[in-house]
Amino acid sequence: MRPPTAPIAAGSLIAGYAVAAGTGSRPLGGVVLALGGLLCVRLWARRHGIRTAARLGGAGLLAFVLSHVLALAIGAWPAVLLLAAAVAALVWSQADVRPAERAGPLVFPPRAR
């Protein structure tokens, strides 16, 4: 059984910020974020290939940047939590749910006449 990576991806954003805020050391928070991100990228590359790993890793990096921008408008913790939730949803839908479990287009059976 493969463990899901969505909690790791979202958790690394949250834990990275918590460490940075709690210790006052932004580099230490960055190390926590990077370790979680690298673990996810490694798992995605192994499971789904380099393209998926790069795409999801880029999305995580973008979420990190956007959290800084959004923090100016809504505060740091709300921004981190909102973007961690978005990353978790993206990763869950693109990497953790097996293809057979993904929701496809709605298909309605033909009407009986």
WOJO-V114679 format. One record per residue. N is the residue number from 1. NEAR is the number of other C-alpha atoms within 8 Angstrom. D_CENTER is the distance of its C-alpha to the mean C-alpha in Angstrom with 2 decimals. Layout:
# WOJO-V114679
n = [N;N]
near = [NEAR;NEAR]
d_center = [D_CENTER;D_CENTER]
This chain:
# WOJO-V114679
n = [1;2;3;4;5;6;7;8;9;10;11;12;13;14;15;16;17;18;19;20;21;22;23;24;25;26;27;28;29;30;31;32;33;34;35;36;37;38;39;40;41;42;43;44;45;46;47;48;49;50;51;52;53;54;55;56;57;58;59;60;61;62;63;64;65;66;67;68;69;70;71;72;73;74;75;76;77;78;79;80;81;82;83;84;85;86;87;88;89;90;91;92;93;94;95;96;97;98;99;100;101;102;103;104;105;106;107;108;109;110;111;112;113]
near = [2;3;4;8;12;13;8;11;16;12;10;14;12;11;11;14;11;9;14;14;10;7;6;7;10;9;7;10;15;10;9;12;13;9;9;12;13;8;8;12;12;9;9;13;12;8;6;10;9;9;8;11;13;9;8;10;11;8;9;11;8;8;11;10;8;9;12;10;8;11;13;8;6;8;9;11;7;9;13;13;9;8;12;14;9;8;14;12;9;9;13;12;9;7;11;10;9;7;5;4;6;8;4;4;4;4;4;4;4;4;4;3;2]
d_center = [20.14;16.67;14.32;11.01;7.98;5.58;7.64;7.66;4.25;4.88;8.38;8.66;8.18;10.63;12.83;13.12;14.40;16.50;18.12;18.84;20.31;22.13;23.70;24.15;22.90;20.17;20.42;19.89;16.69;15.64;16.63;14.49;11.34;12.63;13.49;10.17;8.72;11.96;11.94;8.85;10.53;13.73;12.88;11.56;14.70;16.86;15.84;15.29;16.76;16.31;15.67;12.52;11.33;12.38;10.91;7.25;8.14;9.84;7.28;5.55;9.27;10.17;8.14;10.00;13.14;12.99;12.68;15.97;17.57;16.71;17.89;21.30;21.59;20.18;19.91;17.50;16.28;15.88;13.92;11.48;11.22;11.06;8.25;6.20;7.45;6.79;3.05;4.20;7.00;6.25;5.14;7.96;10.22;10.06;9.98;10.88;13.59;16.71;18.41;21.25;19.17;17.53;19.46;21.74;24.12;26.52;29.73;32.79;35.77;38.96;41.39;44.37;47.58]
